[in-house]
Amino acid sequence: MNSLVTQKERIVSLDIIRGIALFGILFINVAAFKVLLEAPPEYSGINAIIETLIDIFIEKKFFSIFSFLFGVGFYIFTSRAEARGDKPRWRFARRLLALLLIGIVHIFVFWGSILSIYAVIGFFLIPFYNAKISTISKWLFAIITVHVLCILGQLFMPNQGAFSTVFEILGNDVVTIFIMFLTGFLVAKADWICHISEYPKQLKWIQFVTFPIFVGISLWIWFAPKGDYQNLQLIMGLGVIPTTYFYLTCLFVMLENKSIAKFLKPIGRVGQMAFTNYLAQSFIGLAIISLMGLDVVSPSYVVIIAILIFAIQIIFSVIWFKFFKMGPFEKLWRFMTYGRKAVPKQ
């Protein structure tokens, strides 16, 4: 691996990963843009295969990558605020309140919007701001352990009264989001992102541990009965954290290659204005679905529409940054965070 990659290029790498995460999220959200009054149909043939492949490779994983990057962003934002002499935790709380407000408005456009949920969960990161890396690591390990055990409890020990309620609460996807928030914050605070090339053994160890789990869970999903929706969701939930860790380590190692990073830079532009593009996806998706006259968005149409939306966003984002320094909703969020007079210089 090349050890001469600069910090600026590291940030570009984060933008590329954020753009890739947005692309993966599309494969989940496109079908949800069209609200169904009845249960979705059972698919067969190529649509059934595509649906299963999405469950294996994409479902929950790319939202988790996005959550990881949110945690990284929390550290970058608060550390820069502290360096300016600002109150980092108070400023971040204001940023979360702004996100909550925008998220509530977005729900009226897209019922599956994750923004308001992110804002609420984000408040639980604030107590960790001054914690030691070792303390954060212990908390992270403990939460992951409890979370996995609770998912296993739901799978193999259903109908256990009060225990089932505890299993459902602590084995919920909301906990997964917080785990990835905390993982991103830990990685950024430990300054690992800026020194990826210095940790080849650790990265390989993570891949060595997580890859077999990813393969095992993938086979489990492939052969699981498709009619048992609840158990299928639990099986996917069980594989989210190891699969996301595997994806992230692979992406960080891959982006150490300057040629690959340069080739993927247009995707980085999408990630650079991820907030704007996430919001725009619902509007573009609804417009395309309406133009196509689709009552139900089948998995094959999900693939087509997701690729089309992302191609539009790559072109738009590349053109946008030729004239502006940040996306329109990034600018709005920044204004809501700082106010007109207190906005720091870039």
Kinemage of the C-alpha trace (Angstrom):
@kinemage 1
@onewidth
@group {chain A} dominant
@subgroup {mainchain}
@vectorlist {calphas} color= white
{ca met a 1} P 0.000 0.000 0.000
{ca asn a 2} L 1.128 3.555 -0.719
{ca ser a 3} L 2.038 5.362 2.488
{ca leu a 4} L 2.315 8.765 0.815
{ca val a 5} L -1.415 9.418 0.511
{ca thr a 6} L -2.188 12.851 1.949
{ca gln a 7} L -4.873 13.745 4.438
{ca lys a 8} L -6.759 15.665 1.745
{ca glu a 9} L -6.896 12.520 -0.367
{ca arg a 10} L -8.132 10.613 2.660
{ca ile a 11} L -11.099 12.954 2.847
{ca val a 12} L -11.694 12.370 -0.866
{ca ser a 13} L -11.697 8.647 -0.055
{ca leu a 14} L -14.393 9.235 2.551
{ca asp a 15} L -16.439 11.106 -0.053
{ca ile a 16} L -16.090 8.207 -2.487
{ca ile a 17} L -17.231 5.696 0.142
{ca arg a 18} L -20.123 8.010 1.033
{ca gly a 19} L -21.105 8.140 -2.641
{ca ile a 20} L -20.940 4.348 -2.912
{ca ala a 21} L -23.123 4.100 0.204
{ca leu a 22} L -25.707 6.397 -1.402
{ca phe a 23} L -25.767 4.160 -4.461
{ca gly a 24} L -26.382 1.078 -2.318
{ca ile a 25} L -29.120 2.858 -0.364
{ca leu a 26} L -30.944 3.471 -3.636
{ca phe a 27} L -31.448 -0.279 -4.123
{ca ile a 28} L -33.389 -0.314 -0.859
{ca asn a 29} L -35.260 2.972 -1.123
{ca val a 30} L -36.399 2.867 -4.753
{ca ala a 31} L -39.041 0.216 -4.064
{ca ala a 32} L -40.185 2.192 -1.016
{ca phe a 33} L -40.698 5.426 -2.980
{ca lys a 34} L -43.988 3.943 -4.160
{ca val a 35} L -46.241 3.472 -1.125
{ca leu a 36} L -48.147 0.178 -1.300
{ca leu a 37} L -51.541 -0.198 0.322
{ca glu a 38} L -51.254 -3.973 0.115
{ca ala a 39} L -48.431 -6.435 0.786
{ca pro a 40} L -45.845 -6.608 -2.044
{ca pro a 41} L -46.166 -9.557 -4.408
{ca glu a 42} L -44.112 -12.730 -4.165
{ca tyr a 43} L -41.519 -12.624 -6.923
{ca ser a 44} L -40.225 -15.485 -9.040
{ca gly a 45} L -37.586 -16.008 -11.711
{ca ile a 46} L -35.059 -13.224 -12.237
{ca asn a 47} L -36.898 -10.882 -9.848
{ca ala a 48} L -36.643 -13.422 -7.025
{ca ile a 49} L -32.910 -13.835 -7.670
{ca ile a 50} L -32.328 -10.065 -7.725
{ca glu a 51} L -34.357 -9.650 -4.531
{ca thr a 52} L -32.254 -12.278 -2.751
{ca leu a 53} L -28.991 -10.781 -4.007
{ca ile a 54} L -30.084 -7.379 -2.697
{ca asp a 55} L -30.867 -9.005 0.663
{ca ile a 56} L -27.417 -10.621 0.746
{ca phe a 57} L -25.180 -7.826 -0.486
{ca ile a 58} L -27.038 -4.563 0.100
{ca glu a 59} L -29.937 -4.665 2.574
{ca lys a 60} L -28.961 -2.834 5.792
{ca lys a 61} L -25.234 -2.890 4.846
{ca phe a 62} L -25.033 0.384 2.948
{ca phe a 63} L -27.118 2.241 5.489
{ca ser a 64} L -24.558 0.947 7.999
{ca ile a 65} L -21.681 2.298 5.897
{ca phe a 66} L -23.509 5.628 5.816
{ca ser a 67} L -23.925 5.410 9.606
{ca phe a 68} L -20.195 4.733 10.028
{ca leu a 69} L -19.431 7.861 8.020
{ca phe a 70} L -21.851 9.843 10.185
{ca gly a 71} L -19.768 8.826 13.199
{ca val a 72} L -16.583 9.883 11.406
{ca gly a 73} L -18.248 13.190 10.592
{ca phe a 74} L -19.177 13.668 14.252
{ca tyr a 75} L -15.531 13.540 15.277
{ca ile a 76} L -14.336 15.777 12.423
{ca phe a 77} L -17.054 18.353 13.134
{ca thr a 78} L -16.591 18.494 16.905
{ca ser a 79} L -12.784 18.450 16.825
{ca arg a 80} L -12.732 21.337 14.342
{ca ala a 81} L -15.258 23.233 16.465
{ca glu a 82} L -13.057 22.758 19.536
{ca ala a 83} L -9.972 23.899 17.607
{ca arg a 84} L -11.802 27.155 16.766
{ca gly a 85} L -12.611 27.716 20.428
{ca asp a 86} L -16.270 26.832 19.902
{ca lys a 87} L -18.359 24.615 22.201
{ca pro a 88} L -18.218 21.327 20.270
{ca arg a 89} L -20.968 19.374 22.015
{ca trp a 90} L -23.400 22.295 22.059
{ca arg a 91} L -22.677 23.052 18.401
{ca phe a 92} L -23.178 19.427 17.405
{ca ala a 93} L -26.460 19.308 19.345
{ca arg a 94} L -27.641 22.315 17.345
{ca arg a 95} L -26.562 20.555 14.149
{ca leu a 96} L -28.600 17.507 15.142
{ca leu a 97} L -31.661 19.645 15.891
{ca ala a 98} L -31.359 21.160 12.411
{ca leu a 99} L -31.115 17.673 10.931
{ca leu a 100} L -34.160 16.592 12.928
{ca leu a 101} L -36.194 19.492 11.568
{ca ile a 102} L -35.177 18.804 7.959
{ca gly a 103} L -35.817 15.100 8.495
{ca ile a 104} L -39.342 15.693 9.783
{ca val a 105} L -40.130 17.770 6.684
{ca his a 106} L -38.613 15.074 4.438
{ca ile a 107} L -40.904 12.420 5.927
{ca phe a 108} L -43.830 14.147 4.193
{ca val a 109} L -42.084 13.471 0.873
{ca phe a 110} L -40.621 10.023 1.633
{ca trp a 111} L -42.012 8.008 4.533
{ca gly a 112} L -38.786 5.965 4.781
{ca ser a 113} L -36.518 8.966 5.434
{ca ile a 114} L -33.752 8.107 7.903
{ca leu a 115} L -32.706 11.689 8.719
{ca ser a 116} L -34.842 12.291 11.817
{ca ile a 117} L -33.836 8.888 13.227
{ca tyr a 118} L -30.165 9.728 12.652
{ca ala a 119} L -30.644 13.030 14.467
{ca val a 120} L -32.174 11.392 17.553
{ca ile a 121} L -29.596 8.585 17.719
{ca gly a 122} L -26.816 11.131 17.175
{ca phe a 123} L -27.466 12.667 20.591
{ca phe a 124} L -26.237 9.428 22.190
{ca leu a 125} L -22.809 10.042 20.660
{ca ile a 126} L -22.280 13.301 22.541
{ca pro a 127} L -21.368 11.698 25.927
{ca phe a 128} L -18.517 9.835 24.193
{ca tyr a 129} L -16.833 12.989 22.890
{ca asn a 130} L -14.238 13.246 25.686
{ca ala a 131} L -14.027 9.512 26.377
{ca lys a 132} L -10.728 7.685 25.957
{ca ile a 133} L -10.235 5.428 22.951
{ca ser a 134} L -9.946 2.402 25.245
{ca thr a 135} L -13.235 3.313 26.948
{ca ile a 136} L -15.033 3.720 23.607
{ca ser a 137} L -13.619 0.378 22.429
{ca lys a 138} L -14.953 -1.398 25.520
{ca trp a 139} L -18.379 0.180 25.147
{ca leu a 140} L -18.454 -0.729 21.459
{ca phe a 141} L -17.517 -4.342 22.113
{ca ala a 142} L -20.117 -4.633 24.888
{ca ile a 143} L -22.924 -3.127 22.796
{ca ile a 144} L -22.110 -5.344 19.806
{ca thr a 145} L -22.080 -8.435 22.021
{ca val a 146} L -25.432 -7.631 23.617
{ca his a 147} L -26.927 -6.696 20.235
{ca val a 148} L -25.871 -9.963 18.574
{ca leu a 149} L -27.070 -12.050 21.535
{ca cys a 150} L -30.457 -10.336 21.395
{ca ile a 151} L -30.821 -11.076 17.669
{ca leu a 152} L -29.921 -14.714 18.364
{ca gly a 153} L -32.449 -14.690 21.204
{ca gln a 154} L -35.183 -13.561 18.795
{ca leu a 155} L -34.197 -16.262 16.312
{ca phe a 156} L -33.850 -19.223 18.654
{ca met a 157} L -35.785 -18.214 21.797
{ca pro a 158} L -39.038 -16.606 20.633
{ca asn a 159} L -42.048 -16.078 22.894
{ca gln a 160} L -40.080 -15.602 26.096
{ca gly a 161} L -42.305 -12.937 27.620
{ca ala a 162} L -40.367 -9.993 29.033
{ca phe a 163} L -37.118 -11.370 27.617
{ca ser a 164} L -38.577 -11.202 24.106
{ca thr a 165} L -39.310 -7.510 24.614
{ca val a 166} L -35.717 -6.909 25.706
{ca phe a 167} L -34.457 -8.913 22.725
{ca glu a 168} L -36.563 -6.803 20.338
{ca ile a 169} L -35.389 -3.502 21.810
{ca leu a 170} L -31.666 -4.301 21.988
{ca gly a 171} L -31.645 -6.336 18.766
{ca asn a 172} L -33.280 -3.538 16.799
{ca asp a 173} L -31.811 -1.853 13.703
{ca val a 174} L -31.636 1.396 15.692
{ca val a 175} L -28.933 -0.194 17.862
{ca thr a 176} L -27.075 -1.220 14.692
{ca ile a 177} L -27.076 2.410 13.564
{ca phe a 178} L -25.625 3.529 16.891
{ca ile a 179} L -22.979 0.790 16.762
{ca met a 180} L -21.836 2.080 13.374
{ca phe a 181} L -21.971 5.693 14.606
{ca leu a 182} L -19.694 4.737 17.482
{ca thr a 183} L -17.411 2.690 15.217
{ca gly a 184} L -16.923 5.643 12.888
{ca phe a 185} L -16.265 7.981 15.797
{ca leu a 186} L -13.720 5.567 17.301
{ca val a 187} L -11.875 5.078 14.010
{ca ala a 188} L -11.706 8.831 13.406
{ca lys a 189} L -10.660 9.682 16.968
{ca ala a 190} L -7.922 7.038 16.885
{ca asp a 191} L -6.716 8.679 13.638
{ca trp a 192} L -6.756 5.346 11.820
{ca ile a 193} L -8.435 6.708 8.685
{ca cys a 194} L -5.530 9.036 7.960
{ca his a 195} L -2.996 6.219 8.416
{ca ile a 196} L -4.614 3.225 6.741
{ca ser a 197} L -1.318 2.071 5.248
{ca glu a 198} L 0.156 1.683 8.739
{ca tyr a 199} L -2.312 -1.035 9.742
{ca pro a 200} L -2.114 -3.790 7.088
{ca lys a 201} L -2.072 -6.627 9.640
{ca gln a 202} L -5.068 -5.245 11.540
{ca leu a 203} L -7.045 -4.772 8.323
{ca lys a 204} L -6.248 -8.294 7.157
{ca trp a 205} L -7.240 -9.658 10.556
{ca ile a 206} L -10.619 -7.895 10.368
{ca gln a 207} L -11.147 -9.288 6.868
{ca phe a 208} L -10.048 -12.768 7.956
{ca val a 209} L -12.627 -12.766 10.766
{ca thr a 210} L -15.519 -11.066 8.982
{ca phe a 211} L -15.337 -12.704 5.539
{ca pro a 212} L -16.297 -16.250 6.709
{ca ile a 213} L -19.178 -14.748 8.720
{ca phe a 214} L -20.291 -12.824 5.635
{ca val a 215} L -20.209 -16.000 3.521
{ca gly a 216} L -22.058 -18.028 6.164
{ca ile a 217} L -24.817 -15.445 6.646
{ca ser a 218} L -25.118 -15.038 2.855
{ca leu a 219} L -25.733 -18.770 2.420
{ca trp a 220} L -28.227 -18.682 5.286
{ca ile a 221} L -30.142 -15.844 3.583
{ca trp a 222} L -30.043 -17.640 0.221
{ca phe a 223} L -31.612 -20.811 1.609
{ca ala a 224} L -33.920 -19.168 4.163
{ca pro a 225} L -37.682 -19.423 3.478
{ca lys a 226} L -38.711 -16.178 1.759
{ca gly a 227} L -42.170 -16.267 3.278
{ca asp a 228} L -40.838 -15.899 6.821
{ca tyr a 229} L -40.191 -12.139 6.656
{ca gln a 230} L -39.427 -11.645 10.362
{ca asn a 231} L -36.770 -14.362 10.546
{ca leu a 232} L -35.231 -13.220 7.261
{ca gln a 233} L -34.845 -9.705 8.666
{ca leu a 234} L -33.215 -11.114 11.803
{ca ile a 235} L -30.766 -13.224 9.773
{ca met a 236} L -29.824 -10.163 7.726
{ca gly a 237} L -29.480 -8.142 10.931
{ca leu a 238} L -27.079 -10.744 12.284
{ca gly a 239} L -24.762 -10.223 9.323
{ca val a 240} L -24.875 -6.440 9.109
{ca ile a 241} L -21.963 -5.529 11.397
{ca pro a 242} L -19.393 -8.100 10.189
{ca thr a 243} L -20.358 -7.505 6.543
{ca thr a 244} L -20.115 -3.730 6.927
{ca tyr a 245} L -16.711 -4.034 8.592
{ca phe a 246} L -15.587 -6.287 5.736
{ca tyr a 247} L -16.865 -3.855 3.106
{ca leu a 248} L -15.250 -0.869 4.800
{ca thr a 249} L -11.824 -2.468 5.167
{ca cys a 250} L -11.913 -3.531 1.507
{ca leu a 251} L -12.926 -0.038 0.391
{ca phe a 252} L -10.265 1.709 2.453
{ca val a 253} L -7.564 -0.643 1.155
{ca met a 254} L -8.789 -0.268 -2.432
{ca leu a 255} L -8.789 3.536 -2.201
{ca glu a 256} L -5.152 3.519 -1.121
{ca asn a 257} L -4.526 3.053 -4.836
{ca lys a 258} L -4.385 6.570 -6.293
{ca ser a 259} L -5.450 5.411 -9.761
{ca ile a 260} L -8.627 3.820 -8.400
{ca ala a 261} L -9.350 6.850 -6.219
{ca lys a 262} L -8.918 9.160 -9.221
{ca phe a 263} L -11.186 6.995 -11.389
{ca leu a 264} L -13.899 7.023 -8.705
{ca lys a 265} L -13.622 10.752 -8.006
{ca pro a 266} L -16.964 11.532 -9.778
{ca ile a 267} L -18.640 9.226 -7.239
{ca gly a 268} L -16.800 11.211 -4.583
{ca arg a 269} L -18.560 14.322 -5.856
{ca val a 270} L -21.888 12.630 -5.133
{ca gly a 271} L -20.652 11.823 -1.634
{ca gln a 272} L -19.338 15.356 -1.144
{ca met a 273} L -22.922 16.608 -1.269
{ca ala a 274} L -24.458 13.473 0.236
{ca phe a 275} L -27.104 15.365 2.199
{ca thr a 276} L -28.441 17.075 -0.926
{ca asn a 277} L -28.252 13.895 -2.991
{ca tyr a 278} L -29.988 11.774 -0.338
{ca leu a 279} L -32.886 14.227 -0.271
{ca ala a 280} L -32.920 14.518 -4.068
{ca gln a 281} L -33.089 10.736 -4.565
{ca ser a 282} L -36.678 10.596 -3.335
{ca phe a 283} L -37.799 13.396 -5.689
{ca ile a 284} L -35.984 11.959 -8.730
{ca gly a 285} L -37.161 8.435 -7.922
{ca leu a 286} L -40.804 9.469 -7.546
{ca ala a 287} L -40.625 11.377 -10.840
{ca ile a 288} L -39.138 8.408 -12.737
{ca ile a 289} L -41.633 5.936 -11.243
{ca ser a 290} L -44.519 8.257 -12.181
{ca leu a 291} L -43.211 8.696 -15.732
{ca met a 292} L -42.892 4.924 -16.085
{ca gly a 293} L -46.408 4.467 -14.715
{ca leu a 294} L -45.368 1.753 -12.261
{ca asp a 295} L -47.830 0.603 -9.603
{ca val a 296} L -45.274 -1.779 -8.083
{ca val a 297} L -41.511 -1.411 -8.441
{ca ser a 298} L -40.183 -4.936 -9.007
{ca pro a 299} L -36.557 -5.811 -8.149
{ca ser a 300} L -35.512 -5.637 -11.818
{ca tyr a 301} L -36.984 -2.137 -12.085
{ca val a 302} L -35.263 -1.234 -8.804
{ca val a 303} L -31.889 -1.973 -10.420
{ca ile a 304} L -32.701 0.049 -13.544
{ca ile a 305} L -34.095 3.037 -11.656
{ca ala a 306} L -31.285 3.027 -9.068
{ca ile a 307} L -28.621 3.100 -11.790
{ca leu a 308} L -30.489 5.851 -13.647
{ca ile a 309} L -30.871 8.018 -10.526
{ca phe a 310} L -27.229 7.608 -9.571
{ca ala a 311} L -26.038 8.416 -13.117
{ca ile a 312} L -28.083 11.626 -12.976
{ca gln a 313} L -26.592 12.485 -9.592
{ca ile a 314} L -23.013 11.881 -10.741
{ca ile a 315} L -23.482 14.223 -13.722
{ca phe a 316} L -25.272 16.849 -11.620
{ca ser a 317} L -22.727 16.710 -8.774
{ca val a 318} L -19.695 16.988 -11.069
{ca ile a 319} L -21.224 20.020 -12.808
{ca trp a 320} L -22.332 21.578 -9.502
{ca phe a 321} L -18.839 21.569 -8.018
{ca lys a 322} L -17.462 23.386 -11.031
{ca phe a 323} L -19.376 26.446 -9.816
{ca phe a 324} L -19.998 25.939 -6.079
{ca lys a 325} L -18.065 24.746 -3.027
{ca met a 326} L -20.875 22.846 -1.326
{ca gly a 327} L -24.314 21.428 -2.039
{ca pro a 328} L -27.440 23.562 -1.492
{ca phe a 329} L -28.773 21.567 1.443
{ca glu a 330} L -25.282 21.331 2.949
{ca lys a 331} L -25.261 25.125 2.874
{ca leu a 332} L -28.712 25.270 4.488
{ca trp a 333} L -27.667 22.788 7.180
{ca arg a 334} L -24.521 24.816 7.815
{ca phe a 335} L -26.557 28.003 8.181
{ca met a 336} L -28.987 26.307 10.584
{ca thr a 337} L -26.004 25.055 12.596
{ca tyr a 338} L -24.093 28.327 12.882
{ca gly a 339} L -26.413 31.169 11.943
{ca arg a 340} L -25.540 33.949 9.519
{ca lys a 341} L -22.782 35.664 11.526
{ca ala a 342} L -21.141 32.625 13.143
{ca val a 343} L -20.431 30.521 10.047
{ca pro a 344} L -16.709 29.568 10.138
{ca lys a 345} L -14.515 29.952 7.081
{ca gln a 346} L -13.912 26.925 4.894
